[in-house]
Amino acid sequence: MTPDRPPLSPAASPSPQERLESLKVGLVAAALAVAVAGTWQHFTQAYVLPHLPFALAPRPLALAPGWSLSALAIAVTGLMFGVTYRYVIRGEANIHLRSGAVAAFVLVRALAGVDGSRLSLGLSPESVDLLLRGLESLGMFGLGAGLIEAGIGAGWLQGIAPAAAPLTTPNPKENPGHPPGYPPGVGE
C-alpha cells in the first residue's frame, strides 16, 4: 500500500455471490460461443470452402470428434467475454462502450492468426481465413452480448449495480484547491 493511495474498501472486492453470478454469465457465454463456432465452422466447411478457387487449411470443427482443444479455447474465450461484458454493461447506457467491448474481442480473436507478411487485399487464403474468423467471432461475441443482456433483462442472469458516485464534488468552487473527482488528500 502506497501512502498516496487509499486502501481498498471491502466493497471493492466482489462477494462470493458476485463471483458466482460472473461465473454463471461466463458459462452461458462460453456455451453459446462453442455452439456458434461449431455451427459456423460446419457451415463454412460444407458450403463456403468448396466454392473457393483455392484450399484453406482446415480447422478442426468445434463439435467434431477430436475437438477438445479447439472447443476448450473457444469456451475459455467465451467465458472471459461473458465475465468482462457483465462488468462493462453495469449501469451503462453507452452503446459505444458496449459495442466497443464486442469489437475488441472480435478483433483480437480474428487478428490473432494473421501473418501480416502473407496477407493481401485480394482474394487469398489468408484474407479469406481472416474474413471467416472475423465473422465467426462477430457471431460468437455479438450473440453472446445479446444473450447476456436478454438474460439480465429477463432476470435469469444478474447484472452488476452501477459504480458508486464520485468521492468529491466536481465543482471546484465548493472545494477550492482540490482536483475534482479525487478523494481528499490526493493531488493537493
N, C-alpha and C positions, 0 to 999 in steps of 0.2 A: 504494500500500500504506500503510495507516494503522498507527501504532505499536502500537495495542491489538488488532490483528487479526493472527494468524499468517499467513504466506504459504501459499498453496495448495500442497499436495504434488503431485508429478507424477501420483499416482494419482487426484487429484481431476478431472482432465480425461479424458474417455473415449479409449480407444485407437482406432486405425483399425478394428480388428476389432469393437469395441463399436459404433462408428458404423455399420458395415456391417450388423450384426445389427439395430440400431434401424431402419435403412432397410428391411431385409427385412421386419420386423414391420409397419412403416408401410405398405409396399406391399401386403402381404396385407390389412391393414385397409382400405386405400383401394379395392382391387379389390372386396372384399366390400361396402363402402359403396355403390359405384356400382351393383353388381348388385342389392342390396336396394332402393335408392332407385328404380331403373328398374322393378323388378318391382312395388313398391308403387304407384308413380305410374301404371303401366299398369292395375293392379287398381282403383285408386280412380277413374280416368277412365272405365273400362269398366263398373264395377259399382256404384260408390257415388254418384258425382256425378249420373248420370242420374235418380236417385230422390230428389234433394233438391228442395224446393219453390222453390228459387232457384238462380241460376247463380253459380258461383265463377269468378274469373278463372283461366283455365287456365295452368298452369305447363308449360314445355316438358319433355317426357319426357327422362329422363336418358340413354336409349339410342336416342332417335329422331334422324332427320336434323336437323342444326342444334343438336344437344345440347351442343356443345363447352363453352360457358361454364358451363352448369348442371352438367354432369358433372365439369368441372375443379374447380369449387367443392366439390362433394361429395367428390371424390377427395382434395383437399388437406385437407379436414376429417377424412376417414377416416385419412389418413396421420398427421396431428397427433394424432388419438386413439390410434392404434396405438403411436406412439413414447411418448406420455405414459403410456398404460396399462402399457407394459412397465416403465417406471420406478416406477409406483405399486405394482405387484404384487411387486416384488423382495423376496423373503424374507418377505412379509407374509401372514399367515393371517387378517387382519382383514377380514371380509366387508363391514363398513360402509365401509371405505376403498375397497374395490373397487367396490361398488355406488354409492358417492358419486362416484367418478370418472365412471362411466357417466351417472349422473343429472346431473352438472354439464354434460357435453357435450350431453345431451338437452335440458336446459332452455335453455341458451344458444342452441342451434340453433332450437328451437321458438319461443322468445320473440323471436328476432331480427326477425321480420317482423310483430310485433304492433303495431298502432296502438291504444294504450290509450283514446283518445277515441272509438273506434268499436266497441270490444269490449263485448259484453253477455253476460249469463249465459244468455240464452235461445238458441234456435236461430237463429243469424245467420251470414252468410257468414264474418265474422271468427272467430267461435267455432269453426265447423266447420273452417276452414282451420288454426287453432291446434291443434285436436284431430288432424287428419290429419297435420300436420307433426310433431307430438309423437310420434304412433305410428310414423311413418316413421323419426324419429330414434331412437326406442327400439329399433326393429328393426336399424337400422344399427349402433348402438353396443353394444347388448346382444348381438347375434350376433357382433359384432366382438370383444368381450371373451371370449365363449365360444370363439371360434375361436383367439384368441391363447393362451388358457390350454390348450386342447386341443393346439395345436401345440407349446407348450413341454413339456407332459406327454408327448407322443409323441416329442419330441426333434428335430423338423424345424424348430423355432424355438428360439432360445437365449434364456433369461431372463437376468436380472442377479443376481449374487450379492448377498446381504443386505449392508446397510451395516455398517461396522466397529463394534466395541463402543465405548462412550464412552471419552474420553481419560482421565478420572479416575473414581475410585470414587464411587458416590453416597452412601457412608457418611461423614457429616461428622465422626464420631469419629476416623476414620482420617486425616483431612486437615483439622484444625481451622482455622477462619478462611478457608477456601476454598469458594466455592459449588460444589455438586456438579454434575457434567456439563460443566464448562468446563475448558479446558486451563489449566495453571498460569500464573499471571501475569495472567489475565483476571478481573476482578471483585474483586481484592484491594485 
